[in-house]
């Protein structure tokens, strides 16, 4: 309710019995068609919610209790150990992780089957040792660093493969363990599938069951990633007989699965398939300690050995012998059925040996769990430069620090790791700024499934703040739409602010769409989606504001829209805002523009973090200038106009009180997500300027007014103020 001053009340002519004043604005009624439409949408929303809930429960069940058909219907106290398969490693078992790094020997010729199953002299061991000691299935975020010195002679050829530099991992339980009673094992791998060597052979060594068993469930991974590189020829001219740069590898560059299995640089351009050393690895051991039914487990392993679709080793071109490195290995398909260990365990009472079984743990490595800064280019020249070109001399070895992380992981996190890994794609010829941004993004994405790059970087917290920021932004958008849609009165609403909001929405839409429309060859689908999104957001908000301010109502007949007259309180609210105060409002507007043009808003409180940003185009600079010197001052002026009206009327209007609080929280979260004392080490961060403090002031005033002033009700009595 607007309080009318005493002078205005005295100057107003007395009402007469024949002059009741403007009629009360009729409330908006819900038509029958609209009621049916809302009912249908509500019903569809409930069905969609039910489907999503059912899918979520089913997915969560698979993530927490995968492969339920294998479980034994018994407990540890009542189990018949001859009819179940128990875990080799349980929650209390301590174990070591041994890593071995292999490199293709210089001058070694590659056979038809690659290095898999080849003689030991085909590869040389660069490192072997314990990278994680005395860890358990309860440990996570354990880090280790290995210094590697890689000979480069073997990586100058045209047929380099990603497995020419590889690593293997073995899990060794501490004694005493079930492995001490092992007498044999059964593997999923048939003789037709060749396996790469897991551990080096010792000359003259006798059969060692422990080594054979741990090798059977050990894993091997490539440490080479092929990516683009700038030409090593100073003239950028080469005698490379391969296909032109702009015609080759287009399909491979767009294929997100090209890194699965054995990848060769043979037949590809040296600039697009240059070998990079992967210096970051995320090792996982699945936390699975359930008891399996022996018959169900044996059948699963039998199917795994026979069905190539299940084990991921599909034989292309009907090959009789396959390479295990080309198998697509997932826990969802293989479970813990890769290795069944045969045991002879003495009975606790009689001491007689009993036949028992154990299943091996599932080791896995998160795919592409690295960023562009974790890829080190091998300093070798594989181009065929001209004789006149000056080519730098390649060193003999490359020294890198291999960073390995270990975590015991749930099956659900393994699935999430695969999803995140498929999304990774980097341009190694990009600028330092873009590569640093991609590295920081990789840290946040990898943190989703539990991979922590380092102890001093809390990328997970930063990602969580960004997600919360986005959710709050969507909530504010919904509250804004709801606020303007439900306005039945303009009492307390600043007309000046509404005009500014409409102008800024239209100008913002034009600025957002200009870069996309100015592209030489834009994607029509992406352009159409962008236009629909911007129109759907900016257009809807703009229309709702105009409908509320102009007091527009829909009718069933032509012209279908009518403008209702203003009530007494609405006219009084407008007079309270503008009458006799034009000079004050004009001064506020000029002061805000002067502050943006001549003020110290660009003064850096915190400088840019990380590499310097790339220089912008002149067109982009113009957009930044329009945003900085036109839209930002107008938005700030609109907020101040509404805050002034709230102060004069002693009421709160312009937005929901909850929206005011959320705006302040979102603004602070945006600052906190790039502040090192909040989220740890930040690779790339925007500068913090004095403008951040200036824009914080109106947001804080909004919150103060939300606490002090009552909101303007929408069912205001339209009687004359006495």
BAMI-262410 format. One record per residue (C-alpha): x, y, z. Coordinates in steps of 0.5 Angstrom, whole numbers, plus 500, padded with zeros to 3 digits. Example, Ala and Ser with C-alpha at 12.3 -4.5 7.8 and 13.67 -1.06 7.14 Angstrom:
% BAMI-262410
x/y/z
525/491/516;
527/498/514;
END
This chain:
% BAMI-262410
x/y/z
500/500/500;
503/507/498;
502/512/503;
500/519/500;
502/525/503;
498/530/507;
499/535/502;
496/531/496;
491/529/501;
488/536/502;
489/538/495;
485/532/492;
477/534/491;
473/530/495;
469/524/492;
462/524/491;
457/519/491;
456/519/483;
464/518/482;
466/512/485;
473/512/481;
477/507/477;
474/500/477;
478/495/481;
482/491/476;
479/484/475;
483/478/477;
486/474/472;
482/468/471;
484/461/469;
480/459/463;
478/452/461;
483/451/456;
489/453/460;
486/449/466;
487/443/461;
493/445/459;
496/446/466;
493/439/468;
496/435/462;
503/438/463;
503/437/471;
501/429/469;
506/429/464;
511/432/469;
509/427/474;
510/421/469;
517/424/467;
519/424/474;
517/417/476;
521/415/470;
527/419/472;
526/416/479;
526/409/477;
532/410/472;
536/413/478;
534/407/483;
536/402/478;
542/405/476;
544/406/483;
543/399/484;
548/397/479;
553/402/481;
553/400/489;
551/392/487;
553/390/480;
553/383/478;
548/381/483;
547/374/479;
554/372/481;
552/373/489;
552/367/494;
546/367/498;
550/366/505;
554/370/509;
562/370/512;
560/366/518;
555/361/515;
559/360/508;
561/353/505;
568/355/503;
568/350/497;
562/353/494;
563/360/494;
569/364/491;
571/370/496;
576/376/495;
583/375/494;
583/382/497;
578/385/503;
578/391/506;
583/389/511;
588/386/506;
594/390/505;
598/390/499;
603/393/494;
603/396/487;
609/394/483;
609/398/476;
614/397/471;
615/401/465;
617/398/458;
620/401/452;
621/399/445;
628/397/444;
632/401/439;
632/398/432;
627/392/434;
623/390/428;
615/390/429;
612/383/427;
605/382/424;
603/381/431;
607/387/434;
610/386/441;
605/382/444;
608/375/446;
615/377/443;
621/375/446;
624/379/452;
629/382/448;
624/386/444;
623/391/450;
627/394/455;
625/396/462;
626/403/464;
623/402/471;
621/397/476;
619/398/483;
614/399/488;
610/405/487;
604/404/493;
606/401/499;
602/398/504;
595/401/501;
588/398/502;
581/398/499;
580/404/504;
585/408/501;
584/414/496;
588/420/493;
595/416/494;
600/420/490;
607/417/487;
612/420/483;
617/416/478;
623/419/475;
624/416/468;
629/417/463;
627/415/456;
631/413/450;
629/417/444;
632/412/438;
626/408/438;
621/413/437;
624/417/430;
621/411/426;
614/412/422;
611/406/425;
611/409/432;
605/406/436;
602/408/443;
604/402/446;
612/403/444;
612/406/451;
608/402/456;
607/401/464;
604/395/467;
601/394/474;
601/388/479;
598/388/486;
602/384/491;
598/382/497;
602/382/504;
603/375/507;
600/372/510;
594/372/505;
590/367/501;
595/368/496;
600/364/500;
595/358/499;
595/358/492;
596/352/487;
593/354/481;
589/359/477;
584/359/471;
584/365/467;
579/368/462;
584/369/457;
584/363/451;
590/361/448;
588/365/442;
589/372/445;
596/374/446;
598/378/452;
603/383/453;
608/381/458;
607/384/465;
613/383/469;
620/382/467;
623/375/466;
629/373/471;
633/368/467;
633/361/470;
627/362/475;
623/356/476;
615/357/476;
613/362/481;
605/361/482;
605/368/486;
608/371/480;
604/367/475;
597/369/478;
599/376/480;
601/377/472;
594/374/470;
590/380/473;
595/385/472;
594/391/467;
598/394/461;
597/401/459;
600/406/453;
604/412/456;
604/415/449;
599/419/446;
599/422/439;
597/429/438;
599/435/433;
605/439/434;
608/445/430;
613/443/424;
620/442/426;
622/445/419;
624/452/420;
621/453/413;
615/449/414;
617/445/408;
618/438/408;
618/432/403;
613/428/407;
610/424/401;
604/423/406;
597/426/404;
596/433/405;
595/436/412;
588/439/410;
585/432/407;
588/427/412;
586/424/419;
579/428/419;
575/422/421;
580/420/426;
580/427/429;
573/427/430;
573/419/432;
573/420/440;
574/412/441;
581/413/436;
585/412/443;
582/405/445;
587/399/443;
593/400/439;
594/406/435;
600/407/430;
602/413/427;
604/409/420;
600/412/414;
599/419/418;
602/426/418;
608/427/423;
605/433/425;
598/430/427;
601/424/430;
607/426/434;
608/422/440;
607/425/447;
609/422/453;
603/421/458;
606/423/465;
599/422/469;
596/416/471;
590/414/475;
590/407/478;
584/404/481;
582/398/484;
575/396/485;
572/395/492;
569/389/491;
569/384/497;
562/380/496;
562/373/496;
560/370/489;
557/363/488;
562/358/485;
557/355/479;
555/362/477;
562/365/477;
565/359/473;
559/360/468;
561/368/468;
568/366/466;
567/361/461;
562/366/457;
568/371/458;
573/366/455;
568/364/449;
564/371/448;
568/376/444;
563/381/445;
563/380/452;
570/380/453;
571/386/449;
576/382/444;
572/382/438;
576/379/432;
576/384/426;
576/380/419;
576/374/423;
583/374/425;
585/367/429;
589/371/434;
588/377/437;
592/382/441;
590/383/448;
592/390/448;
586/391/443;
581/389/448;
576/394/450;
576/392/458;
570/394/463;
568/392/470;
561/392/468;
562/386/463;
568/383/466;
566/383/473;
572/380/478;
571/374/473;
578/375/470;
582/370/474;
579/365/479;
585/362/484;
585/355/486;
587/355/494;
588/349/499;
587/352/505;
588/348/512;
582/347/516;
583/350/523;
580/344/527;
583/338/523;
589/341/519;
586/338/513;
587/342/506;
581/344/503;
579/346/496;
577/353/496;
577/359/491;
578/366/491;
577/372/485;
583/377/483;
581/384/484;
580/388/478;
585/393/477;
583/399/472;
586/406/469;
582/412/468;
582/413/461;
585/420/459;
586/422/466;
590/428/464;
590/435/461;
594/438/456;
600/440/461;
601/433/462;
603/431/455;
610/432/454;
612/432/446;
618/427/445;
624/432/442;
624/427/435;
624/430/428;
619/425/424;
618/430/418;
622/429/412;
625/436/412;
628/439/406;
636/439/405;
636/447/406;
632/447/412;
635/448/419;
633/442/423;
635/442/431;
638/436/433;
634/431/437;
637/429/444;
638/422/446;
634/421/452;
628/425/455;
627/426/462;
620/426/465;
616/426/472;
611/420/471;
605/422/476;
601/416/479;
595/417/483;
592/411/487;
585/410/490;
580/404/491;
574/406/487;
567/404/487;
564/401/481;
560/407/480;
566/411/480;
569/407/474;
563/408/470;
564/416/471;
571/416/470;
570/412/463;
565/418/461;
569/423/463;
575/420/459;
571/420/453;
570/428/453;
578/429/453;
580/432/447;
586/437/447;
590/441/441;
597/441/443;
598/447/438;
594/452/442;
596/458/446;
599/457/453;
593/460/456;
588/456/452;
592/450/454;
592/452/462;
584/453/461;
584/446/459;
588/443/464;
584/446/470;
578/444/466;
581/437/466;
582/437/474;
575/439/475;
572/434/471;
577/428/473;
575/430/480;
568/428/479;
570/421/480;
575/422/485;
582/423/481;
585/428/485;
591/431/481;
595/434/487;
594/435/494;
595/443/494;
589/444/488;
582/443/491;
579/443/484;
573/439/486;
571/444/491;
572/449/485;
567/445/481;
562/444/486;
562/452/487;
561/453/479;
555/447/479;
552/451/485;
553/458/482;
550/455/475;
544/452/479;
543/458/483;
543/462/476;
537/457/474;
533/458/480;
534/466/480;
532/466/472;
525/462/474;
524/466/480;
525/472/475;
520/469/470;
515/467/476;
515/474/479;
513/478/473;
508/473/471;
504/474/477;
505/481/478;
497/484/478;
499/491/480;
505/496/479;
505/499/486;
512/499/488;
515/498/481;
520/503/478;
518/504/471;
525/507/470;
528/500/472;
523/497/467;
525/501/461;
532/500/463;
531/492/463;
527/492/457;
533/496/453;
538/492/456;
535/485/454;
534/487/447;
541/490/447;
544/484/450;
541/479/445;
544/483/439;
551/483/442;
550/475/444;
548/474/437;
552/478/433;
559/474/433;
555/468/431;
551/471/425;
558/474/423;
561/467/422;
563/466/415;
560/459/415;
556/458/422;
553/451/423;
545/452/422;
543/448/427;
547/451/433;
545/458/430;
538/456/431;
539/453/438;
542/459/440;
537/464/437;
531/460/440;
535/460/447;
536/467/447;
529/469/445;
526/464/450;
530/467/455;
531/475/454;
524/475/450;
520/472/455;
523/476/461;
522/482/456;
515/481/455;
513/479/462;
516/486/464;
512/490/459;
506/486/460;
506/488/468;
508/495/467;
503/497/461;
498/493/465;
496/488/459;
491/483/459;
489/478/454;
481/478/451;
478/472/447;
476/477/442;
480/482/437;
484/485/439;
485/480/444;
490/485/448;
487/490/452;
490/496/457;
487/496/463;
487/503/467;
492/505/473;
489/504/480;
490/510/485;
495/506/488;
499/505/482;
498/512/480;
501/514/487;
507/510/486;
509/513/479;
508/520/482;
512/518/488;
518/515/483;
518/521/479;
515/527/481;
519/533/483;
525/528/483;
527/528/476;
534/532/477;
536/527/483;
535/521/478;
538/524/472;
544/526/477;
544/518/479;
544/516/472;
550/521/470;
554/519/476;
554/512/474;
556/513/467;
562/517/470;
564/512/475;
564/507/469;
568/512/464;
572/515/469;
572/512/475;
577/507/478;
573/500/476;
579/497/472;
584/498/478;
586/491/480;
585/488/487;
588/481/484;
592/480/478;
590/475/473;
592/468/475;
596/464/470;
598/465/463;
596/472/460;
590/471/456;
590/471/448;
589/478/445;
582/479/443;
579/481/436;
577/488/435;
570/486/434;
570/483/441;
574/489/444;
568/493/441;
563/488/445;
567/489/451;
566/496/451;
559/496/450;
558/492/455;
563/496/460;
560/503/458;
553/502/456;
550/495/459;
553/495/466;
552/502/468;
544/502/465;
543/495/469;
546/498/475;
542/505/475;
536/501/474;
537/497/480;
539/504/484;
532/507/481;
528/501/484;
532/501/491;
531/509/491;
523/507/490;
523/502/496;
527/507/500;
521/512/499;
515/507/500;
518/503/505;
516/497/501;
520/491/498;
519/490/490;
522/489/484;
524/482/485;
523/476/490;
526/477/497;
529/470/496;
532/472/489;
536/478/492;
539/473/497;
541/468/492;
544/474/487;
548/476/493;
550/468/494;
552/467/487;
556/473/486;
560/471/492;
561/464/489;
563/467/483;
569/470/486;
570/464/491;
571/459/485;
577/463/483;
580/465/490;
586/460/492;
585/461/499;
578/458/498;
580/452/492;
587/452/493;
592/452/487;
588/456/481;
591/455/474;
587/460/470;
583/466/474;
580/472/472;
583/479/475;
579/482/481;
578/489/479;
575/494/484;
568/494/480;
567/487/484;
566/491/490;
562/497/487;
557/492/484;
557/488/491;
554/494/494;
547/494/490;
547/487/492;
548/488/499;
543/494/499;
538/489/496;
539/484/502;
538/489/507;
532/492/504;
529/485/504;
530/484/511;
527/491/513;
521/492/509;
515/488/507;
513/486/500;
508/489/496;
502/485/496;
498/483/490;
491/483/493;
491/491/494;
485/494/496;
483/499/491;
479/504/495;
481/511/496;
486/513/501;
483/517/506;
END
